[in-house]
Amino acid sequence: MESTKIEVRVSNLDCEHDAAKIERGLEGFAGLVGLKVYPKSAKVVLTFNPDQTNPGALKQKLETLGFPPQKGMEMAEQPKPWKNPKVLTAFASGVLLLVGWLIGLAGAPALISTIIFIAAILIGGYYFGREAIEELIFERRIGIELLMSVAAVVASVMGETLEGAMLVFLYSISEAAEGYTEEKTRAAIKALMNLAPKVALVRRNGREQEIPVEELVVGDVFIVMPGQSVATDGVVLVGSSSVNQAPVTGESVPVEKQVGDPVFAGSINGEGALEIRATKTFADNTIARIITMVEEAQEKKGKSQRFIERFGVRYSPIVLLVGILIALVPPLFFGADWVMWITRATVFIVAAAPCALVISIPITLVASLGTAARNGVLIKGGVYVEELAKVKVVAMDKTGTLTRGEPEVTDIILIHQDPDQLANSKQEFLAVAAGIERRSGHPLAQAIVRYVEAQGIQPIELTEFRSMTGAGASACLDGRTIYVGSPDLFHSKLGVSLEHEWGDINHLQGEGKTVVLLGDEQAPWGMIAIRDNIRPNAQKAIDALHAAGIDKVVMLTGDNERTAQAIAKELGIDEVYADLKPEDKAIKVRELTSRYGHVAMVGDGVNDAPALAEATVGVAMGAAGTDVALETADVALMADDLEKLAYALRLAKRNQSVVNQNLALSAIVISVLIIGAVGGWFTLPIAVLAHEISEFVVIGNGLRMLRS
């Protein structure tokens, strides 16, 4: 039997240490064949053999380990402070510290204060002390928790129980706050989860009934009333309304939806009731895929984060070793005072602990990824946030990226007015053109048909339609053969003189338009200019890219040179490369990378896949509802809005700025504390206080990225 996979949200999963505990606890569990823990989103993915175990047994084991599963896919809330064991032990430690200090001031025997301080150390240090021992025994790793535990124990042994209790109290506060910090960074995912309603009004067997959204199946017809959220992805069957897609795509303006139009889970219906046929189950809709990808992205670490973690693994043991040397070398070899140098060594171990340094990057990256997703930009990992911040050149496809991707008729010019020809008026001319083109599947032909139908003109019936590959088409009307196609068809193949028409043709082509002629073997009757029109905000987006620090915006297109140059000139694009095949675009991206360094490529995620893969960062436009685009690119712009790329670049630069601030602050604090500790200028309480304050500062600074 095939294995089964389930996703379980759990409580109390706040950090990598908790993830390691789950992995150890489930190791060797009968029937479990795969395990993936997501500490950033408090989720455990379990793959198991249903012949050997079941979801109930696995969930029971998770609860036994101290990570009780949540109902459905609800993300666990952090318990209220008065119910949180870590907060309670930190509070108890603080109370005992205060009581011991007051008793000492009152002149009570020192033994009583010492006992109370030791109780404060044992209670306050229970959780991080246990983590330190587990890391050392099971993972063979010396972490920050062990450094703090050693410092507290040494201080107590040296008779400095007040200092040891203060260290434990302050550090236990930061440990207790860690879960609430994680909850803050999960805000974006929670917001996405809350977009979709919990129930859907479904029409089944001729009657309407409310069911949980998890029970929706593909093909179900559900009803969305004005003001309600769409339960899952689908297609409008009945009704029309404006739909606010901002929660999914980040678009600021509601989108009009008619019969046949797609709608996304989590979008908010406007003024009209809609009947929608479900095309995706709740677990597979756009919101669910976005949530999954954001969660996976948050687990993918950036290069700087991986470096800091590798640094931390080596750094903490070195700190402990140096601390031991500071305690032993001066007294053993130089006859220095033991108490003084052991005290300095203890202060050094606390001062050099890299808490702020280790937490400064992940907290900022996770906040940035969540904020981007909330604004319609899906970035698939910390590494791509870092790479976006370094991008100097943006290369982009033309069709579907800078333009709408749908040709439109822009000009109609009648040429010869001859009583013998069959189209002497604009209406007749268009009726004949549409009569031929409606038999063709070419995009330009379809653009003409759409335009004619929009004018309310009925196409004329023609016979003997024949496609002329690469040139145009022909058909018969009243025994005469009529042609529609490129100027080259008339000039080269039919031998028709275009002496008087070349001026208009060249002018229109110079504006980036494609010219189609209609006529017979004697003369053209008129011309139709067609252009894939530029997106309304494309000019603004290009300006925003330059303002965001992009040195060059480059167009890569398979279209002809003249059209490409016309559009580039209109938009202010710096470089143009035309007549490119998909593989040629990839080569050009490689060349741009060698010339300028970091390059972002923007395309549709399908035709431009080779170029997207070649770029430093591949960006897909309009990825909402498009599986291929979501999977292909490193960054997915959920809406067809190029301005979102400039937003992503600004966000990435801001993220890098905050990371650099945190790293600089952490390094300065550690350096000052180390010098002060070794020089004997700082006491243990001062080192602990400075250490914890710096940690809270970098956390607060990193959480600024949650703001849009």
TIMARRO-245324 format. One line per field, with one value per residue (C-alpha): residue number from 1; x, y, z. Coordinates in nm, 3 decimals, padded with zeros to 5 digits, m for minus. Layout:
BEGIN
i: NUM_...
X: X_...
Y: Y_...
Z: Z_...
This chain:
BEGIN
i: 1_2_3_4_5_6_7_8_9_10_11_12_13_14_15_16_17_18_19_20_21_22_23_24_25_26_27_28_29_30_31_32_33_34_35_36_37_38_39_40_41_42_43_44_45_46_47_48_49_50_51_52_53_54_55_56_57_58_59_60_61_62_63_64_65_66_67_68_69_70_71_72_73_74_75_76_77_78_79_80_81_82_83_84_85_86_87_88_89_90_91_92_93_94_95_96_97_98_99_100_101_102_103_104_105_106_107_108_109_110_111_112_113_114_115_116_117_118_119_120_121_122_123_124_125_126_127_128_129_130_131_132_133_134_135_136_137_138_139_140_141_142_143_144_145_146_147_148_149_150_151_152_153_154_155_156_157_158_159_160_161_162_163_164_165_166_167_168_169_170_171_172_173_174_175_176_177_178_179_180_181_182_183_184_185_186_187_188_189_190_191_192_193_194_195_196_197_198_199_200_201_202_203_204_205_206_207_208_209_210_211_212_213_214_215_216_217_218_219_220_221_222_223_224_225_226_227_228_229_230_231_232_233_234_235_236_237_238_239_240_241_242_243_244_245_246_247_248_249_250_251_252_253_254_255_256_257_258_259_260_261_262_263_264_265_266_267_268_269_270_271_272_273_274_275_276_277_278_279_280_281_282_283_284_285_286_287_288_289_290_291_292_293_294_295_296_297_298_299_300_301_302_303_304_305_306_307_308_309_310_311_312_313_314_315_316_317_318_319_320_321_322_323_324_325_326_327_328_329_330_331_332_333_334_335_336_337_338_339_340_341_342_343_344_345_346_347_348_349_350_351_352_353_354_355_356_357_358_359_360_361_362_363_364_365_366_367_368_369_370_371_372_373_374_375_376_377_378_379_380_381_382_383_384_385_386_387_388_389_390_391_392_393_394_395_396_397_398_399_400_401_402_403_404_405_406_407_408_409_410_411_412_413_414_415_416_417_418_419_420_421_422_423_424_425_426_427_428_429_430_431_432_433_434_435_436_437_438_439_440_441_442_443_444_445_446_447_448_449_450_451_452_453_454_455_456_457_458_459_460_461_462_463_464_465_466_467_468_469_470_471_472_473_474_475_476_477_478_479_480_481_482_483_484_485_486_487_488_489_490_491_492_493_494_495_496_497_498_499_500_501_502_503_504_505_506_507_508_509_510_511_512_513_514_515_516_517_518_519_520_521_522_523_524_525_526_527_528_529_530_531_532_533_534_535_536_537_538_539_540_541_542_543_544_545_546_547_548_549_550_551_552_553_554_555_556_557_558_559_560_561_562_563_564_565_566_567_568_569_570_571_572_573_574_575_576_577_578_579_580_581_582_583_584_585_586_587_588_589_590_591_592_593_594_595_596_597_598_599_600_601_602_603_604_605_606_607_608_609_610_611_612_613_614_615_616_617_618_619_620_621_622_623_624_625_626_627_628_629_630_631_632_633_634_635_636_637_638_639_640_641_642_643_644_645_646_647_648_649_650_651_652_653_654_655_656_657_658_659_660_661_662_663_664_665_666_667_668_669_670_671_672_673_674_675_676_677_678_679_680_681_682_683_684_685_686_687_688_689_690_691_692_693_694_695_696_697_698_699_700_701_702_703_704_705_706_707_708
X: 00.000_00.118_00.228_00.001_00.103_m00.063_00.014_m00.033_m00.020_00.111_00.153_00.484_00.693_00.898_01.257_01.508_01.559_01.188_01.213_01.508_01.310_01.023_01.264_01.428_01.093_00.952_01.271_01.197_00.819_00.650_00.515_00.663_00.856_00.905_00.916_00.957_00.931_00.863_00.944_00.878_00.515_00.458_00.383_00.484_00.450_00.425_00.450_00.347_00.246_m00.129_m00.086_00.144_00.012_m00.256_m00.285_m00.434_m00.132_00.109_m00.084_m00.095_00.284_00.326_00.109_00.316_00.630_00.476_00.353_m00.028_m00.184_m00.436_m00.778_m00.776_m00.504_m00.549_m00.216_m00.163_m00.173_00.092_m00.064_m00.147_00.155_m00.008_m00.048_00.294_00.534_00.843_00.692_00.582_00.927_01.094_00.848_00.906_01.281_01.245_01.030_01.280_01.566_01.387_01.299_01.657_01.796_01.551_01.626_01.996_01.935_01.738_02.045_01.921_02.182_02.360_02.267_01.896_01.960_02.193_01.929_01.668_01.909_01.990_01.616_01.582_01.862_01.714_01.360_01.451_01.714_01.506_01.404_01.720_01.939_01.752_01.791_02.167_02.205_01.991_02.190_02.517_02.410_02.193_02.332_02.694_02.662_02.764_02.506_02.427_02.212_02.516_02.728_02.466_02.422_02.797_02.821_02.535_02.682_03.034_02.902_02.715_03.015_03.223_02.972_02.821_02.468_02.305_02.485_02.402_02.034_02.025_02.182_01.928_01.633_01.727_01.809_01.491_01.289_01.443_01.377_01.015_00.973_01.104_00.769_00.586_00.842_00.780_00.405_00.457_00.645_00.364_00.117_00.132_00.053_m00.230_m00.369_m00.365_m00.535_m00.809_m00.887_m01.091_m01.425_m01.473_m01.797_m01.933_m02.293_m02.313_m02.591_m02.612_m02.898_m03.110_m03.086_m02.852_m02.656_m02.363_m02.064_m01.708_m01.482_m01.257_m01.543_m01.566_m01.483_m01.397_m01.719_m01.923_m02.131_m02.113_m02.272_m02.088_m02.304_m02.192_m01.920_m01.830_m01.495_m01.459_m01.420_m01.192_m01.067_m01.338_m01.507_m01.812_m02.123_m02.392_m02.376_m02.134_m01.960_m01.645_m01.410_m01.136_m00.833_m00.593_m00.560_m00.429_m00.261_m00.198_m00.401_m00.536_m00.843_m01.129_m01.156_m01.482_m01.585_m01.831_m01.953_m01.650_m01.397_m01.172_m01.188_m00.938_m00.987_m00.978_m01.079_m01.374_m01.696_m01.836_m02.190_m02.338_m02.411_m02.201_m02.249_m01.909_m01.802_m01.506_m01.196_m00.968_m01.023_m00.965_m00.629_m00.508_m00.638_m00.438_m00.439_m00.331_m00.046_00.069_00.067_00.267_00.521_00.564_00.619_00.876_01.042_01.075_01.261_01.501_01.785_01.976_02.350_02.425_02.201_02.368_02.708_02.606_02.472_02.793_02.986_02.774_02.835_03.212_03.204_03.024_03.273_03.559_03.399_03.377_03.738_03.867_03.668_03.838_04.180_04.105_04.018_04.324_04.620_04.678_04.656_04.856_05.135_05.147_05.037_04.726_04.425_04.199_03.874_03.936_04.015_03.740_03.499_03.634_03.608_03.245_03.164_03.349_03.141_02.821_02.954_03.072_02.752_02.627_02.251_02.180_02.411_02.241_01.885_01.941_01.912_01.635_01.390_01.433_01.410_01.098_00.928_01.024_00.893_00.561_00.520_00.598_00.339_00.079_00.140_00.115_00.485_00.585_00.961_01.070_01.342_01.580_01.850_01.630_01.559_01.935_01.988_01.710_01.890_02.199_02.021_02.158_01.994_01.634_01.572_01.214_01.011_00.788_00.471_00.261_00.507_00.546_00.242_m00.098_m00.017_m00.334_m00.310_m00.559_m00.664_m00.542_m00.590_m00.814_m00.706_m00.908_m00.696_m00.871_m01.235_m01.328_m01.692_m01.578_m01.429_m01.642_m01.560_m01.605_m01.702_m01.530_m01.817_m01.801_m01.422_m01.430_m01.712_m01.503_m01.187_m01.368_m01.532_m01.189_m01.012_m01.277_m01.168_m00.810_m00.665_m00.380_m00.369_m00.372_m00.676_m00.857_m00.775_m00.948_m01.253_m01.284_m01.259_m01.525_m01.765_m01.715_m01.823_m02.146_m02.059_m02.169_m01.889_m01.965_m01.987_m01.700_m01.607_m01.291_m01.090_m00.720_m00.441_m00.115_00.144_00.356_00.180_m00.195_m00.509_m00.747_m01.115_m01.371_m01.655_m01.885_m01.632_m01.342_m01.041_m00.974_m00.652_m00.566_m00.208_00.125_00.249_00.502_00.216_00.080_00.415_00.622_00.376_00.086_00.299_00.075_00.236_00.237_00.414_00.159_00.104_00.462_00.458_00.163_00.297_00.641_00.487_00.264_00.543_00.765_00.509_00.554_00.237_00.182_00.017_m00.235_m00.363_m00.696_m00.758_m00.748_m00.484_m00.528_m00.485_m00.513_m00.845_m00.720_m00.495_m00.546_m00.283_m00.258_m00.048_m00.003_m00.067_00.158_00.025_m00.116_00.136_00.440_00.597_00.547_00.695_01.009_01.057_01.009_01.275_01.525_01.429_01.485_01.850_01.838_02.116_01.967_01.627_01.664_01.398_01.440_01.179_01.106_00.930_01.088_01.348_01.135_00.841_01.073_01.261_00.936_00.803_01.141_01.163_00.813_00.889_01.244_01.404_01.785_01.872_01.675_01.744_01.486_01.418_01.523_01.421_01.373_01.726_01.864_01.708_01.892_02.220_02.154_02.080_02.412_02.591_02.420_02.523_02.886_02.877_02.679_02.664_02.327_02.039_01.665_01.464_01.090_00.867_00.555_00.719_00.653_00.799_01.076_01.170_01.529_01.598_01.432_01.651_01.965_01.903_02.021_01.653_01.370_01.047_00.709_00.430_00.065_00.126_m00.210_m00.389_m00.098_00.070_00.360_00.448_00.436_00.668_00.912_01.020_01.220_00.985_00.619_00.423_00.069_m00.092_m00.005_00.148_00.508_00.519_00.522_00.875_00.996_00.823_01.002_01.338_01.279_01.169_01.481_01.711_01.532_01.568_01.942_01.975_01.802_02.015_02.333_02.217_02.151_02.484_02.674_02.495_02.550_02.918_02.975_02.796_02.985_03.320_03.264_03.142_03.437_03.689_03.511_03.488_03.855_03.964_03.756_03.545_03.210_03.040_02.824_02.491_02.607_02.719_02.389_02.179_02.366_02.350_01.970_01.895_02.090_01.892_01.559_01.680_01.773_01.443_01.247_01.450_01.392_01.019_01.001_00.998_00.644_00.535_00.446
Y: 00.000_00.353_00.575_00.854_01.211_01.439_01.791_01.864_02.205_02.174_02.389_02.472_02.441_02.760_02.684_02.442_02.281_02.190_02.053_01.835_01.708_01.601_01.429_01.240_01.147_01.007_00.831_00.461_00.504_00.204_00.283_00.635_00.665_01.042_01.344_01.716_01.975_02.344_02.535_02.875_02.778_02.525_02.246_01.881_01.684_01.308_01.039_00.695_00.344_00.310_m00.067_m00.010_00.304_00.571_00.950_00.912_00.722_00.976_01.270_01.099_01.058_01.429_01.518_01.288_01.471_01.801_01.925_01.881_01.886_02.154_02.095_02.105_02.334_02.612_02.758_02.738_03.058_03.114_03.054_03.358_03.459_03.337_02.992_02.970_02.747_02.936_03.270_03.133_02.989_03.317_03.513_03.279_03.319_03.698_03.694_03.470_03.695_03.999_03.822_03.699_04.046_04.212_03.953_04.024_04.397_04.327_04.169_03.807_03.528_03.496_03.127_03.209_03.446_03.192_02.916_03.146_03.252_02.886_02.812_03.105_02.959_02.607_02.722_02.993_02.780_02.462_02.495_02.637_02.419_02.109_02.225_02.270_01.914_01.764_01.951_01.832_01.467_01.410_01.657_01.679_02.055_02.335_02.610_02.943_02.770_02.571_02.887_03.053_02.741_02.711_03.079_03.047_02.733_02.878_03.201_03.000_02.781_03.097_03.222_03.481_03.335_03.679_03.733_03.377_03.423_03.755_03.593_03.309_03.544_03.777_03.497_03.304_03.615_03.622_03.247_03.291_03.578_03.367_03.198_03.531_03.661_03.356_03.416_03.772_03.650_03.401_03.687_03.682_03.310_03.347_03.635_03.415_03.133_03.368_03.482_03.178_03.125_02.824_02.715_02.726_02.747_02.459_02.351_01.971_01.749_02.053_02.211_02.455_02.355_02.487_02.256_02.296_02.425_02.120_01.907_02.094_01.878_01.974_02.033_02.153_02.466_02.711_03.049_03.363_03.649_04.017_04.089_03.723_03.557_03.298_02.953_02.799_02.852_02.827_02.964_03.193_03.011_03.269_03.638_03.926_04.132_04.325_04.106_04.237_04.015_04.224_03.959_03.712_03.919_04.255_04.438_04.765_04.783_04.529_04.318_04.276_03.911_03.774_03.427_03.213_03.422_03.254_03.352_03.275_03.149_03.429_03.707_03.917_03.944_04.289_04.392_04.090_03.729_03.473_03.103_02.940_02.594_02.472_02.388_02.315_02.151_02.362_02.190_02.265_02.614_02.933_03.035_02.686_02.681_03.030_02.931_02.615_02.802_03.079_02.818_02.636_02.966_03.058_02.733_02.800_02.997_03.272_03.253_03.496_03.304_02.974_03.139_03.277_02.937_02.760_03.034_02.985_02.609_02.669_02.994_02.873_02.591_02.838_03.082_02.807_02.702_03.061_03.113_02.809_02.939_03.283_03.117_02.888_03.047_03.366_03.189_02.880_03.051_03.406_03.362_03.576_03.565_03.264_03.431_03.739_03.545_03.287_03.578_03.745_03.415_03.380_03.735_03.668_03.357_03.557_03.860_03.658_03.449_03.521_03.536_03.864_03.769_03.433_03.565_03.890_03.740_03.474_03.699_03.967_03.727_03.555_03.890_04.005_03.687_03.716_04.083_04.020_03.740_03.964_04.217_03.975_03.887_03.527_03.497_03.137_03.165_03.389_03.339_03.510_03.805_03.850_03.811_04.061_04.319_04.278_04.294_04.565_04.464_04.361_04.176_04.121_03.963_04.196_04.002_03.949_04.134_04.487_04.444_04.289_03.979_04.028_04.218_04.501_04.692_05.052_05.205_05.152_05.326_05.293_05.329_05.294_05.395_05.212_05.136_04.791_04.686_04.515_04.736_05.109_05.194_05.128_04.901_04.694_04.681_04.545_04.299_04.144_04.138_03.963_03.724_03.591_03.619_03.438_03.115_03.169_03.088_03.340_03.595_03.888_03.744_03.699_04.060_04.179_03.960_04.086_04.447_04.401_04.225_04.505_04.753_04.558_04.469_04.132_03.949_03.866_03.499_03.399_03.066_02.870_02.995_02.915_02.988_03.117_03.027_03.319_03.560_03.574_03.412_03.425_03.353_03.399_03.654_03.676_03.479_03.704_03.604_03.841_03.848_03.962_03.959_04.135_04.407_04.153_03.925_04.197_04.338_04.022_03.737_03.913_04.176_04.461_04.806_04.970_05.285_05.518_05.301_05.257_05.592_05.492_05.138_05.257_05.516_05.259_05.004_05.270_05.297_04.928_04.822_04.527_04.625_04.396_04.477_04.371_04.370_04.169_04.097_04.444_04.671_04.690_04.834_04.938_04.858_04.755_04.837_04.603_04.629_04.435_04.741_04.838_04.778_05.098_05.106_04.977_05.323_05.386_05.044_05.107_05.444_05.271_05.012_05.286_05.468_05.143_05.143_04.931_05.037_04.891_04.762_04.530_04.394_04.041_03.956_03.727_04.014_04.208_04.478_04.770_04.687_04.617_04.946_05.145_05.004_05.039_05.405_05.470_05.308_05.433_05.088_05.098_04.801_04.592_04.248_04.134_03.830_03.595_03.232_03.100_02.956_03.289_03.469_03.235_03.313_03.687_03.657_03.474_03.754_04.023_03.838_03.827_04.201_04.341_04.077_04.002_03.988_03.937_03.795_03.863_03.641_03.428_03.124_02.897_03.021_03.201_02.907_02.874_03.247_03.242_02.949_03.121_03.448_03.519_03.557_03.438_03.637_03.512_03.759_03.691_03.367_03.355_03.041_02.935_02.622_02.628_02.992_02.934_02.636_02.776_03.110_03.213_03.509_03.507_03.829_03.707_03.982_04.105_04.413_04.495_04.762_04.477_04.394_04.739_04.685_04.349_04.510_04.789_04.536_04.325_04.629_04.733_04.378_04.385_04.722_04.593_04.275_04.483_04.708_04.404_04.241_04.564_04.622_04.260_04.268_04.601_04.488_04.156_04.329_04.591_04.331_04.097_04.380_04.492_04.135_04.050_04.391_04.342_04.656_04.477_04.269_03.968_04.155_04.433_04.179_03.989_04.305_04.443_04.101_04.069_04.429_04.390_04.073_04.250_04.544_04.327_04.137_04.462_04.597_04.277_04.282_04.625_04.426_04.318_04.668_04.703
Z: 00.000_m00.079_00.207_00.335_00.418_00.672_00.796_01.165_01.336_01.690_02.001_02.172_01.853_01.855_01.758_01.607_01.948_01.962_01.608_01.711_02.010_01.783_01.544_01.832_01.983_01.658_01.550_01.495_01.535_01.371_01.025_01.005_00.678_00.652_00.883_00.815_01.093_01.020_01.340_01.179_01.112_01.394_01.148_01.129_00.804_00.865_00.598_00.719_00.614_00.696_00.741_01.038_01.205_01.181_01.223_01.570_01.702_01.554_01.701_02.038_02.027_01.945_02.245_02.466_02.351_02.463_02.124_02.126_01.775_01.684_01.534_01.155_01.016_01.272_01.381_01.756_01.957_02.219_02.563_02.772_02.983_03.305_03.144_02.980_03.184_03.062_03.161_03.498_03.581_03.473_03.692_03.988_03.941_03.945_04.257_04.438_04.324_04.466_04.794_04.841_04.777_05.023_05.291_05.244_05.284_05.602_05.757_05.760_05.765_05.428_05.411_05.374_05.082_04.923_04.940_04.787_04.508_04.431_04.414_04.169_03.956_03.952_03.872_03.620_03.448_03.424_03.058_02.902_03.124_03.005_02.644_02.700_02.832_02.552_02.286_02.437_02.478_02.170_01.917_02.041_02.023_02.256_02.226_02.388_02.652_02.771_02.793_03.012_03.225_03.282_03.375_03.627_03.784_03.809_03.960_04.223_04.302_04.345_04.599_04.364_04.387_04.351_04.017_03.906_03.991_03.804_03.498_03.502_03.553_03.267_03.025_03.114_03.024_02.675_02.637_02.741_02.494_02.204_02.143_02.130_01.882_01.661_01.687_01.565_01.256_01.185_01.150_00.769_00.749_01.000_00.794_00.483_00.674_00.788_00.432_00.335_00.512_00.736_00.565_00.209_00.086_m00.162_m00.396_m00.391_m00.508_m00.583_m00.238_m00.067_00.242_00.442_00.468_00.603_00.326_00.371_00.231_m00.102_m00.403_m00.759_m00.951_m00.653_m00.714_m00.423_m00.370_m00.256_m00.134_m00.145_00.110_00.158_00.083_m00.192_m00.036_m00.299_m00.656_m00.920_m01.230_m01.228_m01.351_m01.274_m01.191_m01.219_m00.954_m00.870_m00.667_m00.439_m00.510_m00.298_m00.023_m00.285_m00.556_m00.389_m00.657_m00.523_m00.751_m00.753_m01.070_m01.259_m01.284_m01.540_m01.632_m01.724_m01.531_m01.272_m00.905_m00.630_m00.277_m00.023_m00.263_m00.139_m00.339_m00.406_m00.485_m00.668_m00.573_m00.760_m00.828_m00.871_m00.981_m00.771_m00.975_m00.677_m00.341_m00.030_00.032_m00.322_m00.389_m00.441_m00.073_00.039_m00.215_m00.112_00.257_00.183_m00.026_00.231_00.502_00.289_00.201_00.568_00.630_00.340_00.488_00.319_00.263_00.544_00.784_00.698_00.750_01.091_01.196_01.089_01.267_01.580_01.587_01.594_01.791_02.107_02.182_02.125_02.372_02.633_02.568_02.586_02.907_03.061_02.952_03.099_03.429_03.439_03.261_03.469_03.810_03.702_03.510_03.646_04.006_03.957_04.189_04.118_04.223_04.008_03.690_03.731_03.776_03.461_03.272_03.379_03.267_02.939_02.863_02.908_02.722_02.421_02.383_02.027_02.100_01.919_01.633_01.572_01.590_01.395_01.044_01.065_01.247_00.979_00.684_00.813_00.869_00.517_00.351_00.533_00.448_00.081_00.062_00.225_m00.054_m00.345_m00.385_m00.316_m00.252_m00.222_00.039_00.227_m00.035_m00.297_m00.066_m00.038_m00.414_m00.495_m00.284_m00.507_m00.846_m01.076_m01.406_m01.473_m01.799_m01.906_m02.178_m02.382_m02.455_m02.145_m01.923_m02.060_m02.284_m02.223_m02.427_m02.633_m02.967_m03.023_m03.334_m03.314_m03.663_m03.969_m04.291_m04.614_m04.928_m05.264_m05.309_m05.629_m05.726_m05.847_m05.512_m05.249_m04.950_m05.001_m04.646_m04.318_m04.213_m04.532_m04.511_m04.155_m04.236_m04.514_m04.301_m04.014_m04.262_m04.357_m04.022_m03.816_m03.986_m03.868_m03.526_m03.554_m03.265_m03.508_m03.686_m03.356_m03.262_m03.583_m03.517_m03.159_m03.276_m03.547_m03.310_m03.054_m03.326_m03.372_m03.734_m03.873_m04.061_m04.427_m04.523_m04.754_m04.911_m04.995_m04.698_m04.732_m04.484_m04.627_m04.363_m04.253_m04.489_m04.430_m04.568_m04.863_m04.933_m05.211_m05.225_m05.526_m05.730_m05.646_m05.435_m05.148_m04.949_m04.598_m04.477_m04.443_m04.679_m04.806_m04.920_m05.147_m05.258_m05.313_m05.370_m05.543_m05.718_m05.607_m05.610_m05.267_m05.381_m05.221_m04.913_m04.789_m04.608_m04.388_m04.344_m04.230_m03.998_m03.828_m03.801_m03.650_m03.369_m03.294_m03.476_m03.708_m04.037_m04.208_m04.561_m04.713_m05.086_m05.406_m05.669_m05.816_m05.514_m05.134_m05.014_m04.676_m04.385_m04.024_m03.762_m03.462_m03.152_m02.832_m02.620_m02.335_m01.984_m01.834_m01.549_m01.743_m01.775_m01.403_m01.324_m01.531_m01.358_m01.020_m01.107_m01.189_m00.869_m00.674_m00.782_m01.097_m01.336_m01.653_m01.763_m02.063_m02.299_m02.437_m02.700_m02.989_m03.167_m03.454_m03.397_m03.510_m03.280_m02.988_m03.033_m03.056_m02.730_m02.557_m02.660_m02.529_m02.193_m02.138_m02.150_m02.165_m02.390_m02.640_m02.786_m03.043_m03.267_m02.983_m02.941_m02.582_m02.581_m02.712_m02.414_m02.177_m02.355_m02.329_m01.956_m01.915_m02.103_m01.892_m01.576_m01.687_m01.767_m01.476_m01.203_m01.047_m01.301_m01.245_m01.536_m01.557_m01.770_m01.767_m01.610_m01.910_m02.240_m02.058_m01.833_m01.968_m01.912_m01.569_m01.467_m01.597_m01.407_m01.055_m00.966_m01.191_m01.156_m01.285_m01.367_m01.288_m01.099_m00.916_m01.027_m01.250_m01.115_m01.362_m01.293_m00.918_m00.944_m01.203_m01.062_m00.756_m00.708_m00.813_m00.864_m00.793_m01.005_m01.355_m01.194_m01.282_m01.010_m00.758_m00.875_m00.774_m00.439_m00.398_m00.476_m00.224_00.038_m00.024_00.007_00.326_00.459_00.387_00.557_00.873_00.870_00.840_01.126_01.345_01.260_01.327_01.658_01.767_01.676_01.855_02.173_02.184_02.121_02.391_02.641_02.572_02.623_02.938_03.071_03.016_03.149_03.462_03.406_03.372_03.640_03.558_03.597_03.363_03.100_03.125_03.109_02.805_02.641_02.680_02.589_02.262_02.185_02.231_02.021_01.720_01.752_01.756_01.464_01.263_01.331_01.163_00.837_00.919_00.822_00.454
